[in-house]
Amino acid sequence: MTIDHIAVRPGDPDYDTARTTKSGSANPSVVLRPTSPEEVAESLRYAKAEGLPVAIRNGGHNALSYGTIDDGAVIDLSHFDRVEALGEGRVRVGGGALWGPAAAELGKHGLAISSGDTISVGVGGLTQSGGFGWMVRKHGLALDNLLGAEVVTAAGDVVRASSTENADLFWALRGGAGNFGVVTAFEFQAQPVTTVHHGVIEYALENLDQLVNGWATAMRAAPDELTTTLALRPAFGPFPAAAIVFVCLAGDDTAALEPLRAIGTVVAEDIKEVAYAEVLEEGPPPQPVLPIIGNTFVESVNEPLIDAIVSAYSAGGRVVFMRYLGGEFGRVDPASTAFAHRGAEAMVISAAFMSPESTDADAEQARAVWRTIGDQGFGSYSGFLGSDTPEDIAALWPKATLDRLREVKRAWDPDNVFRRNFNIAP
Ligand SMILES: Cc1cc2nc3c(=O)[nH]c(=O)nc-3n(C[C@H](O)[C@H](O)[C@H](O)COP(=O)(O)OP(=O)(O)OC[C@H]3O[C@@H](n4cnc5c(N)ncnc54)[C@H](O)[C@@H]3O)c2cc1C
């Protein structure tokens, strides 16, 4: 088999688009766009024969542009975008599909998978990281709904992974951040969801400590059907500074929203019943800023954490998101998948928006502010990680999980073919 018919090389008209991800560009020797698992295997064989390191790309949203690579071979999975309903809520979704089109297709069958909030994020990248979506408290992470996967291994074999076939690989795919093979298809158990109540409640920017505390207290008593994110946003581009709770209620008992209306002075509210697929949006276009991003899980939204968050936000130029967890997310046995941070009450994500001309000292100052929040948490989420120092990677998995991931890596990818990712060295 030759790969010329699926190859885009420097000088080809499509090369500029093909070498670029959502977060940056590189100069690969070749971009390969396979259409079958066999062509993926052939692409891997070609890269090996040519001595080219590989990058695997789905939605291309990784903040470090892992989906492209200088002087290497990119395997672009965009042709693996098929979504099929298999009956009884089981669905097969291509390893190169995007969540927006996938949600729209599933919606036609009265089904949904709790995924992420953004249309163009890839099913392959998000599912192998975790997948915190708008129904995470009701249905868990995206990866908690995975039944099996079709994988092209580093050895070029096409195998199936599930709880009964290659169970070690199946465990590692669910949280191992793309280290174990090229997933060409995922099989999920989708949920019977048609519409949800989704929107925002905006509060006056006052008494922020009471607002955050009130939000956490309201969420502790909330039903699993309610998933929310509290955002403290600085003035940014066309948007004014604001304190907002984003709401998704996967059920009809709208009384569950009432406690949220009492946690601060509501200045606006816009919550509508919409098809689940309409909840996914496209993020704002990239701005000319250098974001310094941090994220961590917290056991409790307590007073010291709230003080740190409010101080960091009030100093300016920083957005803070708090995603409330618990519910089904927290009930999954931490050892049953490679995503182990199940004890978290919330995930806190914060970015400081720096000018691209900022000095290293300015960036370090922003990181120091983040640490006043981050040091109160444990671990972090690969999906929202903007750097990959050894310390960053060590925070992704508890030691026992990382040790087990290394064992699986040694079994399935001993030469570390799949290393353009948050890498688990064999
Ligand atoms: C705007 C935005 C919104 C987001 N919202 C959410 C959210 O709501 N919830 C959430 O949990 N996360 C969210 N994320 C994080 C997101 O889930 C991760 O960044 C994810 O890794 C992106 O996947 P991708 O396929 O788009 O990216 P890519 O850059 O294409 O891939 C990411 C990593 O996964 C590997 N990979 C991708 N597909 C495959 C495959 N099929 N087989 C093997 N390896 C593969 C790649 O090699 C790379 O290392 C968001 C990110 C952005 C930028």
The ligand as a Tripos MOL2 file, in Angstrom:
@<TRIPOS>MOLECULE
LIG
   53    58     1     0     0
SMALL
NO_CHARGES

@<TRIPOS>ATOM
      1 C1        -12.3300   25.9610   23.6290 C.3       1 LIG1
      2 C2        -12.1430   24.7060   24.4470 C.ar      1 LIG1
      3 C3        -13.2040   24.2150   25.1890 C.ar      1 LIG1
      4 C4        -13.0590   23.0310   25.9340 C.ar      1 LIG1
      5 N1        -14.1060   22.5790   26.6730 N.ar      1 LIG1
      6 C5        -13.9750   21.4440   27.3770 C.ar      1 LIG1
      7 C6        -15.0640   20.9450   28.1550 C.ar      1 LIG1
      8 O1        -16.1380   21.5320   28.2190 O.2       1 LIG1
      9 N2        -14.8600   19.8090   28.8540 N.ar      1 LIG1
     10 C7        -13.6880   19.1300   28.8120 C.ar      1 LIG1
     11 O2        -13.5800   18.0880   29.4660 O.2       1 LIG1
     12 N3        -12.6440   19.5740   28.1110 N.ar      1 LIG1
     13 C8        -12.7630   20.7080   27.3980 C.ar      1 LIG1
     14 N4        -11.6930   21.1830   26.6910 N.ar      1 LIG1
     15 C9        -10.4280   20.4520   26.7320 C.3       1 LIG1
     16 C10       -10.3790   19.4080   25.6230 C.3       1 LIG1
     17 O3        -11.1760   18.3100   25.9980 O.3       1 LIG1
     18 C11        -8.9390   18.9210   25.3950 C.3       1 LIG1
     19 O4         -8.1220   19.9940   25.0210 O.3       1 LIG1
     20 C12        -8.8970   17.8140   24.3450 C.3       1 LIG1
     21 O5         -7.6830   17.1100   24.4500 O.3       1 LIG1
     22 C13        -9.0210   18.3790   22.9390 C.3       1 LIG1
     23 O6         -9.2210   17.3340   22.0560 O.3       1 LIG1
     24 P1         -9.0660   17.5840   20.4850 P.3       1 LIG1
     25 O7         -9.3160   16.2760   19.8310 O.co2     1 LIG1
     26 O8         -9.8860   18.7540   20.0860 O.co2     1 LIG1
     27 O9         -7.5490   18.0270   20.3780 O.3       1 LIG1
     28 P2         -6.2430   17.4290   19.6800 P.3       1 LIG1
     29 O10        -5.2310   18.5060   19.8830 O.co2     1 LIG1
     30 O11        -6.5290   16.9910   18.2900 O.co2     1 LIG1
     31 O12        -5.9210   16.1530   20.5530 O.3       1 LIG1
     32 C14        -5.5700   16.2600   21.9240 C.3       1 LIG1
     33 C15        -4.6690   15.0760   22.3130 C.3       1 LIG1
     34 O13        -5.3520   13.8540   22.1310 O.3       1 LIG1
     35 C16        -4.7020   13.0260   21.1550 C.3       1 LIG1
     36 N5         -5.7650   12.4220   20.3280 N.ar      1 LIG1
     37 C17        -6.8510   13.0580   19.8090 C.ar      1 LIG1
     38 N6         -7.6470   12.1920   19.1790 N.ar      1 LIG1
     39 C18        -7.0550   10.9860   19.2800 C.ar      1 LIG1
     40 C19        -7.4160    9.6750   18.8370 C.ar      1 LIG1
     41 N7         -8.5600    9.4660   18.1780 N.pl3     1 LIG1
     42 N8         -6.5790    8.6560   19.1190 N.ar      1 LIG1
     43 C20        -5.4200    8.8690   19.8200 C.ar      1 LIG1
     44 N9         -5.0400   10.0920   20.2830 N.ar      1 LIG1
     45 C21        -5.8560   11.1290   20.0160 C.ar      1 LIG1
     46 C22        -3.7900   13.9660   20.3820 C.3       1 LIG1
     47 O14        -2.6720   13.3130   19.8630 O.3       1 LIG1
     48 C23        -3.4100   14.9910   21.4450 C.3       1 LIG1
     49 O15        -2.3370   14.5190   22.2300 O.3       1 LIG1
     50 C24       -11.8090   22.3600   25.9350 C.ar      1 LIG1
     51 C25       -10.7330   22.8760   25.2120 C.ar      1 LIG1
     52 C26       -10.9010   24.0290   24.4660 C.ar      1 LIG1
     53 C27        -9.7240   24.5700   23.7040 C.3       1 LIG1
@<TRIPOS>BOND
     1     1     2 1
     2     2     3 ar
     3     2    52 ar
     4     3     4 ar
     5     4     5 ar
     6     4    50 ar
     7     5     6 ar
     8     6     7 ar
     9     6    13 1
    10     7     8 2
    11     7     9 ar
    12     9    10 ar
    13    10    11 2
    14    10    12 ar
    15    12    13 ar
    16    13    14 ar
    17    14    15 1
    18    14    50 ar
    19    15    16 1
    20    16    17 1
    21    16    18 1
    22    18    19 1
    23    18    20 1
    24    20    21 1
    25    20    22 1
    26    22    23 1
    27    23    24 1
    28    24    25 2
    29    24    26 1
    30    24    27 1
    31    27    28 1
    32    28    29 2
    33    28    30 1
    34    28    31 1
    35    31    32 1
    36    32    33 1
    37    33    34 1
    38    33    48 1
    39    34    35 1
    40    35    36 1
    41    35    46 1
    42    36    37 ar
    43    36    45 ar
    44    37    38 ar
    45    38    39 ar
    46    39    40 ar
    47    39    45 ar
    48    40    41 1
    49    40    42 ar
    50    42    43 ar
    51    43    44 ar
    52    44    45 ar
    53    46    47 1
    54    46    48 1
    55    48    49 1
    56    50    51 ar
    57    51    52 ar
    58    52    53 1
@<TRIPOS>SUBSTRUCTURE
     1 LIG1         1 GROUP 0 **** ****
